[in-house]
Amino acid sequence: MKTSTDRVLTTHVGSIPRPENVRALLRARLGGQAIDEAELGVRAAEAVAEVVRRQAEVGLDIVSDGEMSKTSFLAYTDERLTGFVPAAANDPSAALTGAGGPWARRVDSRREWRAFREYCWGSWQGPHLHDLGLRDIVDLVLRVRAQAYSIEAATPRHSHEWRVWEDIRLPEGKVLIPGVIAHTTAVVEHPETVAERLMNFASLVGRERVIAGADCGFAQGALFQRQHPTVMWAKFEALVQGARLASERLWG
């Protein structure tokens, strides 16, 4: 996995709004209609190529496919993975998956995944008064054997939680991907705000162990976008600009 060896790298997580020609096919599939899967494959491939091009154009270092072909990350999991089994509440493998019900996929807790694990508190427009704090779950988060942890940190309810890392030691060799732009508001963060947030995290876990990220995806699955694409791209630009400011200050 890439790390910020000489500057703060940038990335994001989750779903990006799909173009209508992809969304229409996914909507029909979700509605139980037969669709031309070959056409969906072509349209999705075109959408991926375009969204990757735009990410590179904006200056993001670690890009994604935007989940263009997926109806949602949960549905995609069901479609592509097997091995889900009934799990008792005290089954340690169930706890590691973060499963919310009696079914869990058994995981090999000895293996470190060359990927990152993302945590957020939901995208809905609401007060979030009953969100768990990061301090309440950080011990469980760090039990997941991922190389990096992507954690919501820009939304007003959780933006103070960078201070958790004053008391909690990020394990050796691990990377933190704090969200420094929020998906829950159309207000575009100022690059100086992004830089300040990154400096806070770097001061506690080390500059090489921070990658600038977003709180979560800008679309709730294929059919519902949290923010207009123009807002999303403006936020990504602010993310890149803020990371450059932080890099200048951290590396000189």
N, C-alpha and C positions, 0 to 999 in steps of 0.2 A: 504494500500500500504506500502511496506517495505521502511524504511528510514535508513540512515547511522548513526545509534546510537552510534556505537563504532569503526567504520572504514568506509572508503568510499566504498560503494557498486558499483558493476559493472553490466552493462547491454548493450543492443544494440537495434536497431530498424530496422524493415524492412526485406526485402527479402534476402534469402541466396541462392546461386546457387543450383539448383536441380540436382539429379543424372539423367543420361541419360534415364533410364527406366521410370522415371516420366515425364521428359521433352518431350519425344517422344509422350506420350499419350496426354499431354496438347497441344503439337503442332498440333496433329491430330484433337483434338477437336476444336481448334481455326480455323483450316482449313475447318471446316464444316463436317469432317468425323465422322461417328459413331464409338464410342469406347466402350470397356468393362468397364463400370463404376465401377463394382466390383473389377476388376483388378487394376484400378486406386486407389481405396480406399485402397487396400492391399499395393500397392507400396508406396503410400503416407504415410501410417502408418509406414511402415518400414523406410522410409526416415526421418520422424519426430523422431522416436526412435533413429536413428543414430545421427542426428544433435543435439538432446538434450543431448545425451551421450557425444558428442564431446565438447559441450559448458560446461558441468559440468567438464569434464576432464581438459579443459583449465583453469577453475576456475571462470567462470562467475557466478554471484550470481543470477541474474534474467534472465532466459532463455526464448526462444520463439520457436515456431514450424517452424520458417524460412519461413513461408508461402508456405510450400511444395506443398500443394494441390491446390494452387490458381494460376491462370494465371497472375493476377496482383491484387493489392489491390483495384483498381477502378472497375475492372470487378467483383470482389468478392462482392463489395458493391451492384452493380446492381443486382447480382444474389440473394442476401440474404435479402436485405432491401426493404420495401415498404414505401409508405408515401411521395414520392416525388411529389411536386405540383408546378404549375407555381407561381413564386414569383416576385413581383415588386422590382425595384431597391432599394426602400426605406424600404423594409420589413426587420425589425430588425432580424428576424429569418434567413433570407438569409445571412446577414452579418456574423452571428455567425458560419454558416456552412463553410464559406470560399468558397462558390460556385462561379465558374467562369462564369456562364451563367444564363439564365432566370429560371432555375429549381433549387430548393433547397428543402432539407428535413427540415420540421419545427422541431425545437428543443425546449425543455423545458429549458429555460435559468435559471430557479430557481434551477435546479438539479445539484449537483456536481457529476461528473462521477468518479468512482473509477478506474481511468485509466489515462494514460498520452496522451497528444496531441503532435504530432511531426511536426516540421517545418524544411524544408530544401529548398535550392534554386536550386535544380536540379542536375542531375548527369552527364550531358554532358561535354565532354572535350572542353572547350572554355574559352574565357577571362572573362566571367561573369561581364562585365563592367556595365551592366544595372540592376544588382541585386538591389532590395530595401535593405536598411540597416535595421538592427534589430531595431534601434532607430525609424525608420519610422513606424513600425508596432507593437511595443511592447505593446502599449495600447490596440490594438485589440487582441493580443495574450492573454493578461491577462484577457480579458472578457470571454474567454472560461472557463467554470466551470469544469476544470480537476484538479486532485490532483497534477499533475506534468506536466512540459513543457520540451520537448526534442527539443533542438535548435542546429542547425549547428554552430560549433564554432572552427573547426579544419582546414577547407579549408583556403587557403591563403587570400581569399577575405573577410573572416568574422572572422578570428582568433583574431582580435583586439577588437571584440565587447563585450568581457567580461567586458569592462569598462562601458558599458551601465548601468550595475547594480550598478555603483557608484552613479547614479542619480535616478534610478528607484527602487522602493521598491518592492521586491517580497512579495506578500500578505502572511499574517500569515497562517501557515499550509500548504503552497505550497512547492513543491520540484522542483529543477532545474536539468535537465539531459543534461548537455552540451556535444556536440560531441567533444571528445578529440583525436579521431582518424578519419582520413578522408577516405571516400570511393572513392574519385576522383583521387587518386594517388596510384601507386604501391609502393611508398617509405614507408617503415614501420617506424613508429614513434619510437624514443628512449623512453624507460620508463621514463627517466628524463624529457623529453619534456611533456609527459602525466602528470607526477606529478606536474610540474610547472603550467600547465594549470589548473589542479584541485585546486592547492593552490590559484591561482588567484581568482577563483570563490568562494572558501570557505572563503576567506578573506572578501568578500563583502556580501554574503548571509548567511554565517554560515556553518560550516562543516557538520552538521547533515542534511542540506537541499540540499546537492549535491550528485548526483549519476553519476558515470562516464559512458559515453555512446559513441556511434558512430554517425557520422554526418547523415548517412542514410543507406539504405540497400546496400548490395554488389552485388545484382542482380537487373536488371531493369525488373521486372516481371519474368515469368518463362523461357523465351527464350534467355535472354541476360544477361550475367554476367559482372559486371563492373570491377571486379578484379578476378584473378584466386583464387580458393579456398585456395591454399597454402599461398597466400599473405594475404587473409582474416584471416586465423587462426593465422598467425604470428602477425597480427595487434591486434587480440583479446588477444594474449599472452602479447603483449606490454601494452595493456589496463589494464590487471590484474596486471602486474608487477608495472606499474606506479601508480595504485591505492594503492598498498601496500606501496610504497615509500611515497606517500602523507599521508597515514594513520599514518605511523610511525612519520611523522613530525607534524601532526595535533593533534594526541592523545598522542604522546610521548611513 
